[in-house]
Amino acid sequence: MCSSDLNMANSLTASAIVLCEGVPFDNSYTDTIDFSSKTEQLNYFGNFSKDGLRFANVSYQHVNYQSSTTRPAMTCRIDKYRGELENVNYLMFQNSAVYSETTSQVGKWYYAFVTQINYINPYCSEIVYELDYFQTYLFEFDFMPSYIEREHPANDNLFAYLERENIELDGYFGVAANNESNRYVRTYNIPYVTMLVSPNLIVLKEDEENGGFSKLGFTRAGEVDGIYCGLYTASWPYNSYNEVNTAIKYFELLGATECIISIIMTPFDLGEGGGAVSASNISTNILLTPPQLGAHTVRNNKLYNSQFTYFSLRTTTGDEISIAPETMTDCDLSVIESNTLNASVLVMPHLHTTYDSYSENMGGNLSYSKGVFLRNASIECPYTAMQQLGSIYKWAFNAVNNSITGLATMYAGLYTANQGIVQGTQSVFNTGLNQFMKGESNTVSSLQSLAPALFNVLFEPSTTKYSKSNDFLMSNRHFEFYFERYCLNSEALERIDTFFDYYGYQINAIKIPNQYSRARMNYVKSKNPKIVGRIPNIALNTIQNIFVAGVKIWHDQYWETTENWVSGNILTNIEGWGRGNA
């Protein structure tokens, strides 16, 4: 319907009223429509009217008139049976130009919600309505910078909107998909056995000068990966058991077994003066922002934030960290193999320079430290420790045992030689000797009970023990790290994505809201919105409250019921508040 088809008031004291059926929004203001011009606006609402619902000479409709009592709604009477108006839910009217209350109202159309239709008689009905302040003053107010809680942004750049969403995450997190596109696994073998030797003994130094020591492949370390090391090291391939045994036998022949500091199994060759750091970058072939999270196809890029998906970097020994996608440049990893005495593997994600790679709260690093990767699974106690412990125990036992034997013999001799000693003296002597023997016996028992404890102190790993055996991991070559994507389940992701479709993102910023950043609909919610315009206070307050509550602003014919409106609600890159030419 064209604007020329709408009858205007033809009486100096009358108004023209157009009744509408099926206008798709109401006075809750959860939804409304905007337009690029007043003509476009008039034609849109006119299309909801029909013949028999347009009246040219209705009593004049006062807009800003205030009676002695507050009038919650306006009324008009028309010559129409109520039954014919059953589906009317909206109206618009235009007052006579002569009696327009201000110059700005000349030719102005007012828009209103019909709230009630009353029966007067078979030829007259009373219509109760209230102004639609948003539509009535659409082209007469403007937005100033205000605190915007939510809106559809002008772009949907990855990780551009990090404000956390105040929505319930009722879906469980799990691996995004059970396939290689969301999981990377790397396994470390143990190809080397390394012996570390202290150069403390003179006999060892003399042997070194004669060239015997070095023939076994030992070299004197200095600085190893930035850490001073004064030990000798030698490494042999894992399967070269004879070389290892030969070295042990050699130190036994020298009487220098106490110089063997440790024998460890390691993925690196610690020979050649301790070796060098081996660093590499690996590609996991995992996408930072794949088209799908699990089985859900992503529509709004905020789903890629760590509130809804994250990466896990973990080891088979139980260490694990979570990494926020917004802190990462890609899904590649840096692996640093440090060949110090405490051989370790350091695995780090590629993070933005704005984030500290070692910051724990930002994901940081995952280290196969000595307690996780090598030490607990290595032969790292002093080689002669068991021998030394056994010698100490044997010495102590023999010493005490000899003492007991000697005292028992002495007692027997004294008893035989002194048959004539009075009974009381003998009794005292017997009591004292028995106590001494009892004490010595307790000492032996204490040493016996102490031996296992001493053994544990010397030989248990120097790091926290786990319930599982790292020996098992060692023997089965299961020293691995996993890099995996976790996300909410598909049902939860769909609900959240739909929420973003309707209500945009949490913004929490001072700005002018976006009115046309999307092709079909924009949502705006604001705290204390700053609205300006030459409009009545009641209109100003109502419009402010509309934005405080939050409103979906649909663009022309693209109402929610339009098929596939979501797919058509594409970015326009238009920022700010603006409606084009009125």
N, C-alpha and C positions, 0 to 999 in steps of 0.2 A: 504494500500500500504506500502510495506517495503522500507526502505532506499536504499536497494540494487537495487530496481527497478528504481531508479532515475538516469538518465544518467548524468555522470559528463563530464566536459570539456575534450575533447580528443585532443585539439590543444594547443600548447604553447601560442598562442595569442588569445585564445577564452574564452568564459564563457558559462556555462550551465545555461539555464533559464527554469524554470517550471512555466507555467501559471495556475492560479487557478480560479475557478468559485464558486460563492456563499459563500465566506468566510464571516462569520456573524459579522463583525465589520469593522469600517472604520477609516479614519485619524482624526476624532473628538476625538478619544481616550476616549470616555465615557465608553467604554467597551473594555476589552482585555482578553487574556487567558495566563495562566502561565503553566509551565510544570516542572516535576521533573528531566528531562534529555533532552539533545539535541536530542537524538534519538527519544524520544517521541514527541518532538516538530516537527521534520522533517517529521515523519510519519503522524502527524495530518494534516499538510498543504498539504502533498502529496495526501491525500485522497480527496482533492478538485480539483485535476487535473485528466486528462484522456489522452488516446492515442491521439496524434495529437497536444497536447499542451505542449510537452516537447522537447526542442531544445538543442543540444549539442555543436554546433559551432556558437555561436552568438558573435558579436564583443565584445571585452573586456570591462567590466563595471567598470569604475573608481569610487571608492567610496569616497575617501577623496580628490580627485583632485580638486583644486581650480583654475579656469581660471581668467582672468583679470576682468571678470564680474561675479557677483553672479548668479549661476545657480539655479533657484528655484526648478527645477525638473530634473530628469534624463530621458534619452530616450534610446531605443534600437529598432532596426529594425529586423523583422523576416519575413521569407518567408511564408506569410499566408494572404489570403484574409480577409479584415476587417470584412466582414459579418460573418465569422466563429469565431470571437473573441468578439461578441456582449456582452456575459455574463461574460467576464473576468473582475474581480475586484481586483485581487491580484496576486503577483508573488514572486518567490524566485529565487535567482541565486547564483552560485558558480564560482569563478574565477579560472583560471589556477594556479596551484601551483607555477609554475616558475615565473609568473608575479604577484603573490600576493604582495601587497605593504608593508606588514609587516609580520614577522614570525607568529604572532598570527592569521593572516588571512588565513594561509595555510589550505585548506579544509573547511573554514568557509562558512556557508550559510547565505545570507543576505535576509531579508524579506521586502517587499515593497507594498504599496497601488498603484494600477493602477488608475490614475486620468483622463486619456484621451487616446483614440485610434484614430490615424489619418490614413486616406487613402493615400497611396503613389501610388500604381498601383494595378492591379488585382492580382499580385503575391507578394506584399510587403505591410506591415503595420508598422506604427510607434507607439510604446507604450510609453506613458509618465507616469512616476511613481515617487514616493517619498518614501524614506526609512521609514519603520516601526521601529523606533528607539527602542521602547520597546521590540519588539520581537528580533531584531537584536542583542541587547546587554543585553538580559535578564539574562544571566549567567555571566555577566561581571560588574555589578554594585551592590551596597549594600546600605542599609539604616543605617544611624546613628541616634541617638536620635534627634528627631525633634518635633516641635509643631504640634500635631495631633488634627485637628478639629473634624473629624468624623471617625468612623470605627466600624466594628463589633467586639465587645469585645470577649475575650477568654472564658468568662463565662457570664451567664445571671442571676446572683444572685439577689435576691430581694433587692431593694433599694441600690444597689451597685453603681448606676450611677444616681446621683441627679442633674447633670447639666441640666438646663432648655433648652428645645428645642425651637429653633427659628422658630416655625411653627405657622401658623394661626389656632386658635381654632374656627372654624366656626360652630361647633355643640353646641346646648344648653345643659346646665346641668339640670339633673332631677334625681329623685330617681331611683336607678339602676334597680329595679324591684318592682312591687307592690305586694310583697309577704313577708312572715315572714322571709325569709332568708336574707333580706336586711333592716329590720326594727325591732326595739325593742321599746316597749312602757311599761312604768311603771306608775301606778296610785297610789297616796297617799290618803288614807282616813283621816278623822279627828275624831279619836275615843275619844279624851279627851278634857275636858274643865278645864282650870287651872286658879286659882285665885292667884294673887301675892299681898301680904299685907305688908305695912310698919309698923315696931314696934315702931313708934314715940311716941304715946300717953301713958301717964302714966296709964290710965285706961286699955289700952290693955296689958301693961306689968303686971299690977296687976291681970288681968284676967288670963294671962298665968301662973302666979305663983300659982293661985288657980286651975289650971288644966282645966278650961273651954275652953280656946282657943284651946288647943291641942286636945280636944275631937273631934273637927271638922276635924281632919286629917292634920292640918297645922304643918309643921316642919320648923325649922330655917336652912336656907341654909348657907353654908360657901363658899367653893370654888366649883364652878360649871364649869366643863370642862376647868379648868385653869383660870377662871375669878371669882373674888371675888363677892359674892352676900350676902348681909345682910338681905334680905327679908325673909318673911315666904311664903311658897308655899303649895298649896294643889291642887290635881288633881282628877277629877271624870270622870267616863265613860261618853261619849257623851250623852247618853240617861238618865243620872241621873240628870234630871232637878231639882228634889226636893232638892237634896243635895246642889246644887248651890244656889237655892233660900233660903234654910235654912241658909247658910253661910251669904248671904247678909242681911237677916233679923236679924241675930245675931249681926252684926256690927251696924245695925240701932238701936237696943236696947241698945247697948253700947254707942251710940252717937259717933261712930268712923268710919262712912262711908268714911271720907276723907282718911282713911288709906288704902282703896282698891286702889291699884295702877293700876291694870289692870285685866281684865277677857279676856283670850284669848282661842281660839280654836286651838289645836295643834295635830299633829299625835303622839306625845310622852307624856309619863307620866312625868310631871315635878315635881311630888311630891317626897317624900323621899329625901329631901334635894337638890332638883334640878335635880335628876336623873343622869344618866351616858351617855356618848357618845356611840351610837350604830353604829358600823361600819360593813359593809358587802361587799363582792365581789359578783357580779352577772355576770352570763354568758349570753350574748346576743344571742348566737348561730349564730352570724354573722361571716363569714370567712373573715380574713384580705385580703387574695388573692384568691378569688374564681376562678374556671376555666373560668367563664363567667362574664363579666361586662354588665349588661343588657342582651341583646340578642346576644352579640358579644363574641365569643370564643377567648380568649387572646393567642397570639403567642409570643409576646415579653413582658417580665416582666416590662419594663419601663412604660407600660400603667398603672401599679398600683401606680405610683408616683402621688403626689397631684396635678400636673399640669393637670391630666386627670381624676382623681377621688379623692374624699375626703369624710370625715364623718362629719355629722352635729349632734350636741347635742343641743337640744332646749327644751323650756318649753312652756306650754300653755299660759303663761303670756307674751310671746314675747321675752324672752332672748334666744340668740343663739350664738354658737361659731362653728367654723370650725376646724377640726383636720386633720392634714396631716398623711396619713397612714405610711409614712416613720419614723414618730416619735413614733409609737406605737409598743408595744410588742405583743399585741393581741387585740381582740375586746371586752374584758371584761371591766367592769366598777367597780370602787370603790365608794360606797355610804356611806357617813358619816352623821349621824343624830346627830346634836349637840343640847343638851338639855339646852342651856343657856336661859337667859330671852328672847333673841331674837332667838327663836327656828328656826333652819334652816336645810336644807338638802344640802349637798355638793356632787356633782357628778363629778368624775374625770376619765378620761381614763387611762389605763395602758401605760405609756410612757417609752421609753428607759432612762436609767440613765443619758445619755448624754444630755437629754432635761429636762428643769425645768418644773415640773408639774404645776407650777403656772405662767408660762411664757405665756403671752397673744398671742404673735405671733406664738407660737408653739402649740396652741390649748388650753392649760391650763386647767382651771376648769370651771365648771358651778355651780353656787351657787343659790339655792332657798333661796335667802336672805330674810330678814325681809320684804322688800318691795314687793317681788315677791310671796313668798309662804304663809307667815302667817300674817304679820302685817296689810296689807290692808284688809284682810278678817276677822280680829279678832275684838272683842270688847275690845279695848285697851285704851280707854280714861278713866280718873279718874271717878270713879263711881258717885261722888257727883258733878261733874263739871256742869251738867245741872241745878242741884238744886242751886248751887252757882251763876251761871249766871242769873238764874231767880230771885234770891234774890237781886242781885245787880241792875238788871234792875228795879225791883219793888220798891226798896228803892229809887233809883234815881228819878223815875217817881213820887212817892208819895211826895218826898221832894220838888221837883220843883212845883208840883201841889198845895201843901199846901202853898208854898210861893206865888204863883199867887193868890190863894184864899184869903190869908191874906192881900195882897196888895190891892186887889180889895175891900175888906171890909173896909180897912183903907181909901181908896179913897172915898168911899161912905160916911163914917162918916165925914170926913173932908169937903166934899162938902156940906153936910147938915148944919154943924156947922158954916160955913163961908159963908153964903149967901151974907154977905155984902162986901166980898173981891172984890176989883176992878177987872174988867174984864181982864186986862192985866196979873195980878198975877195969876189968875185962869188959864189963857191960858198957861202960862209957866209951871205951875204945871201939867196941863193935858198932855202937850207934853212930859215932863220927865217921867211921869208915864206910858204913852203909850209905850215909847221906852223901858222901863224896862220890861213891860209885853211882848213886842215883842221879846226881847232877851231871856226871860225865855221860851217862846214858841218855839223858835228856838232850845234851849237846849233840850227840850223834843223831838223835831223832830230828832235832831242829835242822841240822845240815841236810838230812835226807829230805825233809819237807821243803827246804829252801832251794834245792837244786832245780826242780821244775820251774819255780818262779824266776830264778836267775837265767834259766834257759830262755824263758819267754821274753825277758827284758832284752837279752842280747839278740834274739833272733826274730822277734815279731816285726812286722813292717813299721816304718817310722811315721806312717800316716794313718788316718782313720780306717779301721777295718770295716768291710761290708759283710752283710750276711752271706753273700755269695763269694765263691772263691775266685780270685783273680788268676790263680793257677789254671783253673778251667778255661778262662778266657785266653790265657796264654797258650795253652796246649791246643786249643781249637781255633786260634788265630781270629778271635772275635773282638779285637780292639778296633772299634769302629766309631764314627760319628755320623749322625743323621741330621739332615736339614730338611724340614718339612713345613708345609703351610697348614695352619689350622684356621677354621672359620666356623660360624654358626651354621646350623643345619639349614637346608634349602627352604623349609617352611618359614623359619624365622627371618631369613634374608628377604624372602618375598614380602613379608609383612612390613619390614622396615623400608624396603625399596618403595613400596606403595605409599607408605607414610611420607617419604621424601617427594614422591610424585605430587601429592596433595598439599603438603605443608612446607616444602623447601627444607633449608638447613638452619640449624641453630647458629645465629650470627653474633649476637651480643656486642654490637658496635654502634657508635654514634655515626649516623650517615643519613642521607636521603634514601628512602626505600625505592626499590625497583618496581615500576608499574608495568613495563613492557619488555622485561628481559626474557620472557618466554612467549612463544607464538600464540598459545591458546589460553593460558591461565597463569596468574601470579598470586602468590599468597604473601600477605604482609601482616605481621604482628609487632606491636610497638608498645613500649612503656613510656607514658607521658608524651604522646606524640605532639609535635608542634605544628598545628594547623593554622593557616592564616587565610584571610579572605573577607570581603565585604558581604558577610552573610549574617543572619540573626544568630544570637547567642545559643538559642535552643538547637539550631542546626549545627553550629560549631561544636557544641558539647556532644551532640549525638554522633557526629562524624568522628570525633576523637575517641569516643567509647567503642565505636565500630572497630577501629584499629587496635585499641587496647585488647579487645576480645579476640582479634584476628579475623581476617576476611579473605576469602578467595575471590579475586577479581577476574572474571571471565572476559574475554575479548570478543565482542560482537557475537556472531552466531555460534561460536565454539563453546557451547554449553556442555556441561558434564555428560549429558545423555548422548552427545555426538559419538559415534562409533570410533574407537581407536584414538580418542583425544590425547591419551598419554603419549603414544608414539609420535603424534603430531605436535606435542608441546616442546618443540625444539628451541635451542638457544638462539636468541637474536642479537646478543651482545650489546643491547641497549640498556644503559644504566640510568638511574635517577627517575624522577617523576615528571611525566609529560604526556600530553594527550593530543598533540598536533594542533591544527588550526580549528578553532571553534566555528 
